[in-house]
Amino acid sequence: MERVVRVLLIAFSYFLLIPPWGFFFYFYSIRIVQEYERGVIFRLGRLMGARGPGLFFILPIVERMVTVDLRTVTMDVASQECITRDNVTVKVNAVVYFQVLEPESAVVNVMDHVRATSQISQTTLRSVLGQSQLDELLSEREQINLRLKTIIDEQTEPWGVKVTVVEVKDVELPQGMQRAMARQAEAERERRAKIINAEGEYQAAERLAEAGRVMTSQPGTLQLRVLQTLSEIATEKNSTIVFPVPVDLLSPLLGKKSE
């Protein structure tokens, strides 16, 4: 009986399109769908498939069309207050990029695919951040974004929605944690500065020791160094010049005086 009624209603809809009275129904039957849209057709409540883009006709009374946008949607995920695995409370917001690949599933399998994607994104954001430590959230942002994208995409696949990008935008830390991290960063910079200074002194000591060994093996180099120092002092226009005398020259005199 149901099949007979369906056939009669479809035949009647075709009859309504016959001129001249059919011109009144053409305004209802003609549909134009944009390039970035698809029209999902239902005939007597049953899915007939997606049509478009362009111009097409639907049967009056028995068919209904639902338009689905296939363009990429940019959706902001509201700020979520989460507790990380190391018990730090943070506020995080994100952005999700997705688009509909299967318009039939987006209409039949979910009531509002945009709102459903928004809700699943919020819950997934809280879940993933709750399994991550604060250091991972701050330094390994790309891995967390990839995990979010994979989980959300798996949840929205039955709805015909493809999640392309998920990005964590901002991480808001408590004031006390910010001050503690600033002190830690300052201590780390001081430690590095001391290490660099110590390495410079060590390298300078090595060079001085090497220079001493060279001067010991070649006594003439010491005299040349003394003359170079005197020339540098003379360029400063000083009235007093201190001339160093090697101890080796005084040793014979000191020996005679002792005798």
C-alpha positions, 0 to 999 in steps of 0.5 A: 500500500505504501508503495502504491501511494508513493507512485501515485504522489510522484505521478501527481507531481509530474502532472503538476508540471504539465503546461499551462498550470505547470508554470505556477509550479516551475518557480518551486521546482527550479533550483540553482546551487552555487559552485561551492554548494550541494543540494541534498534531495529528499523524496517523500522523506527518503534520501535521493542524493546530492545534486549540483552545482548549477540549475536543476529541477525538483518535483513539487510537493514530494521532493525537498532540498537541503543546501550544504556549504562545502567551503572551509569553515574557520571556527574558534574554540572557546577558551577552556580551563584545563588542568594539565597532568602536572596539576597546573591550571591553564586557559587555552583556546584554539581554532579549527578548520574543517569542510564538508566532503560528504553532504549526504552524511552531513545532513542525515547523520547529524542535526547540525554538523557545525555545532557538533564539530564545535562541541567535540573540539572543546571536549577533545581540547580539554581531554588532550591537555589534561594528558599533557604536561605544561612543558609539553604544551609550551614547547611541543605545540605541533605534536599537540596540534596533530593529536587534536586534529587526529582525534577530532577528525576521527569523531567527525568522519561519520558526519562527512566532515574533514578536519584539516587544521587544528591550532592552539592559539593562546595559553594563559598561565596563572600569575604565580606560574608566570613569575616562577617561570621568569625566575627560572629563565633568569637563573638559566641565563645567569648559569649560561653566562657564568659557563661562558665566562669560565670557558673564556677564562680557561681558553685565555689561561691556555693561551697564556701558558702556551705563550709562556712556553714559547717565550721560555724556549726563545728568550729573544721573544721576551725582549721583542715583547718588551720593546713592543710594550715600550712603543705602545706606552710612547704613543700615549704621550706619557712623560714617565716611561718605566723600562723593565730590566731583565733579572738575567742582566742583574744576576752577575752583579748580585753574585759579585755583591754577595761575594 
